[in-house]
Amino acid sequence: MDGIKDTSQEKIVSEKQTYTVKEIASLLNISKRSAYDLVNSNQFASVRVGRTIRVSRMAFDKWLNKNC
């Protein structure tokens, strides 16, 4: 299978399942501090991985649509 690309695997990798706090701040046009406060308010699912906080994209998008 040399030279054959597995496009299904590439597609999975390219579709992010989580946001970082910095990405949330950018999406909402708010400061990083405000984004951290929002994440810490537990209004949507998040998880700490080492020193990084990851926010479930599905949970965040659902929260965003509910609050717009």
N, C-alpha and C positions, 0 to 999 in steps of 0.2 A: 504493500500500500504506500510505497514511497511516492511522494509528490501529490498525494490525494489529501485534500484538506477536509477536516471534519467540521463543516460549517455549523452543525447543531451545537457543538461544544463552544465554538466561538460566539455564537448567539447568546448562549447562557451566560458566558463571562461578560459580554458587553451590556447585558441588562442588569443594572445595579439593583440589588434587593434592599440596600440600606443607604441612608444619608449620613454624612458627618454633621457635626454641629455647625461647622463652617459653611457647609452647603445649605443647611436650613437658614442660617443667617442671610446668605445670599438670595435664596428663594423668596424670603419674606422681606428683604431689604431692611433688616434690623441689625443691631450690633451683635458681635459674638457673645457678649455678656448677656444680652437679652435672650439670645438663642439658648444659652446654657440655662437661664432661669426657666424658659419655656420647657425645655427637656426635663429639668428637675421637677416640674410641676406634675409630672406623671399623667399628662393628658393623652399620651400615646406611648406605645411600646418602645423601649430603648434598652440597650445592653452595653455594659462596659467591657471592652476587650483590651486588657492591659491598661494603658493610659488614655485610650481612645474611647469615645462614646459613639455607638452606632445606633441609628434610629431606623426602625422598620419603615421602609418606603410605603408599604401598603397602609400601615397604621397612620403614618403622618398624612398621606394623601386623603385618607378617610376623614381624619380630624380637620384638615384644611377645607375640604368640601362641605363639611358640616358647619363650619364656622365662618363661611363666606357669605 
